[in-house]
Amino acid sequence: MEFKAYIMDSAAVNRALARISHEIIERNGDSDEICLVGIMRRGAPLADILASKIESLGVKTQKGYLDITLYRDDLSESASQPTVNSGKLDFSVEGKTVVMVDDVLYTGRTARAAIEAVFSCGRPRTIQFAVLVDRGHRELPIRADYVGKNIPTSHSELIEVRLPEFDGETGVYLMAIGDN
């Protein structure tokens, strides 16, 4: 992969997440039924940040993480023995407002798998979707309810979200794939 552009620095990511947290509260009121569910890997720390920001505004949240590996429709393409990360959902989603959190929305297939994973845990009142970056190119009728930044891309580009837990830094980069 080749670097093309620096899209968001740490401050821009923080501002986007602060805005999303306000939008979640505005849409859902001060309900104690809001559950943030981070889609592993990079959605998990983003859910942590959103939960912290929402709670700092006086609204209680519950938070958990889901590994959607076994719910993916491309499972056979990814590996014969997929690696499953341990998720953590210590609460019931039954009748709750679940906000799934991920780093990038692209084809919509990860979101679809996450919806199935949430339903395997119970029947929430509603499922909403928050992403840091929406890059377009949907293959399924999926949209995010909360978007940090829309970044139109080509199929030969990749959005790389870097977070301290995995990369030692916070930022969003546009990368070129292959021989462009």
N, C-alpha and C positions, 0 to 999 in steps of 0.2 A: 504494500500500500504506500501511496505517496501523499504527503501533506498538501492540501490545496488552500485551506483557509481556517483561520481561528474565528469561530462563530461566537462563543460566549466565554467570558472569563468567570472567575469565582464570584465576583460581585454580581454579574448579570444572572448567573444561575441562582444565587441567593434571592435576588429581586423577583425572578420568575416564580420561585417556590413560595415566596411571601405572598405574591399576587394570587397564586393558585390556592393557598391556604385561606385567604380572605374570600375567594369565590366559593370555596367549599362551604364555608360558614354561611355566606349570604344565601346560597341555594338551599341549604339544609337547616337553617336556623341554628339554635343552640341545643339541638337534640343531642341526648347522650347515646343515641343509637348509631352514631357515625363510627364505622370501622374502616381503618386503612389497612389494605392488604397489598404488601409489596410483592411484585413478581420477581422471583429470584433470577438473577443475581443483582443487577444494578437498581432494580425497583425497590429492593429491601432498604438500602440506606436512604433512598429518596423518601420512602414512606416514614422512616424515622425522623427525617428533617421536617416533613409536613406535619407529623403528629406533634412534634415539639413546638412548631410555629402555631398550630391550632390551639394547643393547650396553653401557650403563652397569652392567647387572646381570651382565655377563660372558658374554653369549650373542651369538655372531656372527650377523649377518643379511646378506642381500643385499636391495637395494631398487631398485625401478624404478617407472616410471609408464606407464600406458596411456591413450591417447585412444580412447574407445569410440564416437566419433561415427558411424563407418561401420558399427557393429554394432547400432545402435539400430533398433527396429522401427517407430519413429515418424519416421524420417529424412525421408520425403517431406513430413511436416507441418511440420518445423522450418525447412527452407529448400530452395530448388531447388539451390543450390550451398552445401552445408554447409562450415563452417570446421573444418578438421582441425588440431588442435594436435599438435606433435611429441611423441610419447611417447619413453620411453627405457627399454629393457629389455635391459641389457648382459649378461645371463646366461641360461642355459638353465633352463626350468622343468621339464624332463623329470625325472620321479621325485621332485620336490621338494614340500615343503609350501608352498603359496602362500596368503598371507593378503592378500586384497583389502581395501583401505582406502578408505572414502568418508565424506563428512560426514553425509548424511542418507539414511535408508532410508524410502521412501514406497511406491510401487506395486510395486517389485521389478524394474521394467523396466531400470533402469540396471545393477543387479546381474546380470541375465540377459545383457545385452550384454557386460558385463565378463567373465563366464564364457566366452562365445564368443571374446572377444579373447584371453584367456589360452590357451584351447585352440588358437587359431591359432598360438601360439608354441611349442607342445609339449604333452605329456601329463603333467601333474603327478601326484604320488602322491595329493594331496588339495588341495582348495580350501576355504579358510575365509573368513569375511567379518567385518570389523570396521567398525563405524560409530560416529560420535560420538553421533548422535541417531536413534532409531527413532520415527517419528511415526504408524505404523500405516497402515491403508487399503491393504493388499496386494491386488494384482490377479493376482499370480503366486505359486506356492508357494515363496517365498524367505523365508529368515529369516537374521538375523545371528547369528554365533557369539559375538561380543563386542559389547556395547552400552554406550556411555558413559551414556546416559540415555534412558529411554522417556518420550516426551511425547505423550500422546493429543491429537489435533487433529481439527478438523472439516475438511471439504473447502474451506471458505471461509477457511482459515488457512494460513499458510506458515511454515516454520521457516527462519530466516536465520542461517547460521553465518558469522561474520565472523572473518577471519584476517588477520594483519598484512601478508602478501604481497599481498593484494587490497584490504583495507579499512582498513589502518593500525591495527587493534585486534583483540582476541580477545574473542569473546562469542557467545552464542546468544540470538536474539530470536524471539518469536512475533509474527507480523504478520497483519493482516486483509487479505484480498484483496477488491477491488471495493467495491460499495455495500452494506455490512452495517448 
